[in-house]
Amino acid sequence: MGLSSSNSKWKTYRPVVVLSVLSMLVCGLAYPLLVTGISQAAFPYQANGSQAQLGGRSVGSYYIDNGFTLPIFFHARNETNPQTASASGVDPDILLADALSQVPRISNATGIPAASLDGLVMSHEQWTLFVTGDPYVNVLELNLALISAYPSVYSAYG
């Protein structure tokens, strides 16, 4: 009776076990590998995190806040208006007005004229699709431009 009962239970549970194992292999291994392979082939730059390069080394991603905190850099989360950052807290873009509000701090910390910093910010102004909404700037792009434009001030970062 014990062997027959055990064999009967296996017959009952076998389809569930087989389906579970197949689902894990397809959904947990095959599908992610397929999607990764397609994305690497079709969009290698984006699939690898849209890495920003400075001096031949990766310094961050254009799509994630890179955590600039020194007073000589633009910050993604503006200390005077912190609610302008995205809900996730990792958005690298800030409103143009927020970037311009940081110019006095950076000018005081670096000695770079405020008018020059204003011009740099304005040259990195971007708009959302179809020119709706407020203009914004990408903080990483802006900070990389700052490092490139003022190598004597930012020699430690170039």
C-alpha positions as CSV (number, residue, x, y, z in Angstrom):
1,M,0.0,0.0,0.0
2,G,2.9,2.4,0.8
3,L,4.6,2.1,-2.6
4,S,1.3,2.4,-4.5
5,S,0.3,5.4,-2.5
6,S,3.7,7.1,-3.1
7,N,3.5,6.4,-6.8
8,S,0.0,7.8,-7.0
9,K,1.0,11.0,-5.2
10,W,3.9,11.5,-7.7
11,K,1.5,11.1,-10.6
12,T,-0.7,13.7,-9.1
13,Y,2.1,16.2,-8.4
14,R,4.3,15.5,-11.4
15,P,2.6,18.0,-13.7
16,V,2.9,20.8,-11.1
17,V,6.5,20.1,-10.5
18,V,7.4,19.9,-14.2
19,L,5.4,23.1,-15.0
20,S,7.1,24.9,-12.1
21,V,10.6,23.9,-13.2
22,L,9.8,24.8,-16.8
23,S,8.4,28.1,-15.8
24,M,11.5,28.9,-13.8
25,L,13.8,28.0,-16.6
26,V,11.8,30.0,-19.2
27,C,10.9,33.1,-17.1
28,G,13.9,33.2,-14.9
29,L,16.7,32.2,-17.3
30,A,15.7,32.1,-21.0
31,Y,13.6,35.2,-21.3
32,P,16.0,37.5,-19.4
33,L,18.9,36.2,-21.4
34,L,17.0,36.8,-24.6
35,V,16.0,40.4,-23.7
36,T,19.5,41.2,-22.5
37,G,21.0,39.9,-25.8
38,I,18.5,41.8,-27.9
39,S,19.1,45.0,-25.9
40,Q,22.9,44.6,-26.1
41,A,22.7,44.2,-29.8
42,A,20.2,46.9,-30.6
43,F,21.1,49.5,-27.9
44,P,24.5,48.8,-26.4
45,Y,25.1,52.3,-25.0
46,Q,21.7,52.4,-23.2
47,A,21.9,48.8,-22.1
48,N,25.2,49.4,-20.4
49,G,23.9,52.3,-18.4
50,S,24.6,55.3,-20.6
51,Q,28.0,55.8,-18.9
52,A,29.6,59.2,-19.0
53,Q,33.4,59.2,-19.6
54,L,35.9,61.7,-18.4
55,G,39.6,61.2,-19.1
56,G,38.9,57.7,-20.3
57,R,37.2,56.5,-17.1
58,S,33.5,56.1,-16.3
59,V,32.3,58.9,-14.0
60,G,28.6,58.2,-13.8
61,S,25.4,57.7,-15.8
62,Y,23.5,60.3,-17.6
63,Y,20.2,58.9,-16.3
64,I,20.9,58.6,-12.6
65,D,21.8,61.3,-10.0
66,N,25.5,60.9,-9.4
67,G,25.5,62.4,-5.9
68,F,27.5,65.5,-6.4
69,T,27.7,67.1,-2.9
70,L,30.7,69.4,-3.0
71,P,29.8,73.2,-3.1
72,I,31.9,73.5,-6.3
73,F,29.4,71.4,-8.3
74,F,25.8,71.6,-9.4
75,H,23.5,69.4,-7.3
76,A,20.6,67.4,-8.6
77,R,18.6,68.1,-5.4
78,N,18.7,71.8,-4.8
79,E,19.1,72.7,-1.2
80,T,16.9,75.7,-1.5
81,N,14.1,73.8,-3.2
82,P,14.5,70.0,-2.5
83,Q,11.0,69.1,-3.7
84,T,11.9,69.7,-7.4
85,A,13.7,66.3,-7.5
86,S,11.8,63.3,-8.7
87,A,9.9,61.1,-6.4
88,S,12.5,58.4,-6.8
89,G,15.3,60.7,-5.7
90,V,17.6,59.6,-8.5
91,D,16.6,61.9,-11.3
92,P,19.7,63.6,-12.8
93,D,17.7,66.5,-14.3
94,I,16.8,69.7,-12.5
95,L,14.8,72.7,-13.7
96,L,16.8,75.4,-15.4
97,A,15.7,77.9,-12.6
98,D,17.1,75.5,-10.0
99,A,20.4,75.3,-11.8
100,L,20.6,79.0,-12.0
101,S,19.8,79.4,-8.3
102,Q,23.0,77.4,-7.5
103,V,25.3,79.7,-9.5
104,P,26.0,82.1,-6.6
105,R,27.2,79.2,-4.4
106,I,29.4,77.7,-7.1
107,S,30.8,81.2,-8.0
108,N,31.6,81.9,-4.3
109,A,33.3,78.5,-3.9
110,T,35.3,78.5,-7.1
111,G,35.8,82.2,-8.0
112,I,34.3,81.6,-11.4
113,P,32.3,84.7,-12.5
114,A,28.5,84.2,-12.0
115,A,27.9,85.5,-15.6
116,S,30.2,82.7,-17.0
117,L,28.3,80.1,-14.9
118,D,25.0,81.5,-16.1
119,G,26.1,81.1,-19.7
120,L,27.3,77.6,-19.1
121,V,23.9,76.6,-17.6
122,M,22.0,78.3,-20.4
123,S,24.1,76.4,-23.0
124,H,22.9,73.1,-21.5
125,E,19.2,74.0,-21.4
126,Q,17.0,71.1,-22.6
127,W,13.3,70.8,-23.3
128,T,10.9,68.0,-22.9
129,L,9.4,66.4,-26.0
130,F,7.3,68.8,-28.1
131,V,8.7,71.8,-26.2
132,T,6.2,71.5,-23.4
133,G,6.9,72.0,-19.7
134,D,9.8,73.8,-18.1
135,P,13.3,73.8,-19.4
136,Y,15.8,71.6,-17.5
137,V,19.5,70.7,-17.4
138,N,21.2,67.3,-16.8
139,V,23.4,67.8,-13.7
140,L,26.1,65.3,-14.9
141,E,26.4,67.0,-18.3
142,L,26.6,70.4,-16.6
143,N,29.3,69.3,-14.1
144,L,31.3,67.6,-16.9
145,A,31.1,70.8,-18.9
146,L,32.2,72.8,-15.8
147,I,35.2,70.5,-15.4
148,S,36.1,70.9,-19.1
149,A,35.6,74.7,-19.2
150,Y,37.6,75.4,-16.0
151,P,40.5,72.8,-15.9
152,S,42.5,75.0,-13.5
153,V,39.7,75.1,-10.9
154,Y,38.8,71.4,-11.4
155,S,42.2,69.9,-12.0
156,A,41.6,67.3,-9.3
157,Y,38.6,66.0,-11.2
158,G,39.7,66.0,-14.8
